[in-house]
Amino acid sequence: MRKLLILCFITFSTISYSQKEIAWFDAAIKVMYGSSNIINNAAIDNPNLNYELNFGTAVGFGGKFGINKGYNGLAIELMYTKSGQTFEYLNSTTIPKIDWSSLDLYLLFRNAKNLGFFEIGPKIGFLRSIDRTGADGTVSSFENFNSRQISGVLGFGVNVVGTDGSFSGQIGLRFEYGFTDLNGEDEGTLEPFPFDASIYTGSKGYQKSSPIFAGLVFELNWGLGYYGIAQCGARAKFFKT
């Protein structure tokens, strides 16, 4: 009888302990590599612009801090990204190129289950530089752009290293679509950023320029610990993994 009581007490304590976990935390270093472009309906319809969806190159690096409860969590990421895109005019030998860099803050809901993850949420991008290279050389026009960019983010991936939560490596796909116009109608119709203003003479008039990204994301992830209660009635505290 005594052994049975001891066994029951241990079982009850274990269950109670697991139910008192409030949240667990992780951190990661991340790199992104993929393709960037600028979507503009006026550019797509313009007969003088060979607007095929030829993606440029985008490279980013940074880190993540995760706040998690069970399989769900909030991933807070800070990434520095450099992107570019080249456009071709049919009746010109000039091939203009636009390059931009940004410091990006991601606030993503993440569900991680069955050695995989799904994430969705907003990105707030802060433009650091933007340059256009054409027949007149390289021109910067940072002051005429919306320096704060809002984008929607969707991603998913799998674990490739580690399964216990203390350390893992994950690789996935990420897609981003910009909701904020890169420059705005006043500047867009006066300066050739990112397209020559002549593309807006059609029936549709001015159209916004939306940056997009599609590519691979890789992260090395470390479990930091969890915030919970060790026993009934005790004060909540932080426990290392």
Secondary structure, DSSP 8 states (H G I E B T S, - for coil): -HHHHHHHHHHHHHHHHHHTEEEEEEEEEEEEEEEEEEE-HHHHH-TTEE-----EEEEEEEEEEEEEETTEEEEEEEEEEEEEEE-EETT-S---EEEEEEEEEEEEEEEEETTEEEEEEEEEEEEEEEEEEETTEEEE-GGGS-SEEEEEEEEEEEEEE-SSSSEEEEEEEEEEEE-S-SS-HHHHTTS-SSS-GGGGGSTT-----EEEEEEEEEEEEEEEEEEE-SSTT---EEEE-
